[in-house]
Amino acid sequence: MNKNDFNNDDYRNPKFWKWGVFYFNKDDVRLFIPKRNPFFGWTINFASPLSILFFILLMVLIGLLSNRGK
């Protein structure tokens, strides 16, 4: 079993999905993963330290773009 198999097994495990929507698995190294229903796109592994950085950068970008027209 390789690391990707481990990640996929965890990905299917309901204990890593908080409220069935938020993926939280410290052992999964991926930042972006497909949603449980891949038709709906991708989600973030909220256990990843990079997810915090991603959200901070996203909020800064939204703030800058929202003030651009003023």
C-alpha positions in Angstrom: 0.0 0.0 0.0 1.5 3.4 -1.0 0.8 6.8 0.5 -1.9 7.6 -2.2 -3.8 4.4 -1.3 -3.7 5.5 2.4 -5.0 8.9 1.5 -7.8 7.5 -0.6 -8.8 5.1 2.2 -8.9 7.9 4.6 -10.7 10.1 2.1 -13.6 7.6 2.1 -13.7 7.3 5.9 -16.6 9.3 7.4 -14.6 10.1 10.6 -12.4 12.5 8.6 -15.4 14.5 7.3 -16.8 17.0 9.9 -20.5 17.4 9.5 -20.2 15.5 6.3 -18.8 18.6 4.5 -15.3 19.6 6.0 -12.4 17.3 5.4 -10.0 17.2 8.4 -7.2 14.7 8.3 -3.7 15.5 9.6 -2.2 12.4 8.0 -3.3 13.4 4.5 -0.7 15.6 2.9 -3.0 17.0 0.2 -4.2 20.5 0.5 -7.0 20.3 -2.1 -9.0 17.1 -2.4 -12.2 16.3 -4.4 -15.4 16.7 -2.5 -17.3 13.5 -1.5 -19.4 14.0 -4.6 -16.7 15.0 -7.2 -19.4 16.6 -9.3 -19.3 19.5 -6.8 -15.6 20.3 -7.3 -12.8 20.4 -4.7 -12.5 21.2 -1.0 -9.6 21.8 1.4 -8.0 19.6 4.0 -8.6 21.9 7.0 -6.0 20.0 9.0 -3.2 21.2 6.7 -1.2 24.1 8.0 -1.3 25.5 4.4 -5.1 25.8 4.6 -4.7 28.6 7.2 -2.3 30.4 4.9 -4.6 29.9 1.9 -7.6 31.4 3.7 -5.6 34.4 5.0 -4.3 35.1 1.4 -7.8 34.6 0.1 -9.3 37.1 2.6 -6.6 39.6 1.8 -7.3 39.3 -1.9 -11.0 39.7 -1.4 -10.4 42.7 0.8 -8.1 44.4 -1.7 -10.5 43.7 -4.6 -13.6 44.9 -2.7 -11.8 48.3 -1.9 -10.5 48.7 -5.4 -13.6 50.5 -6.7 -13.7 53.1 -3.8 
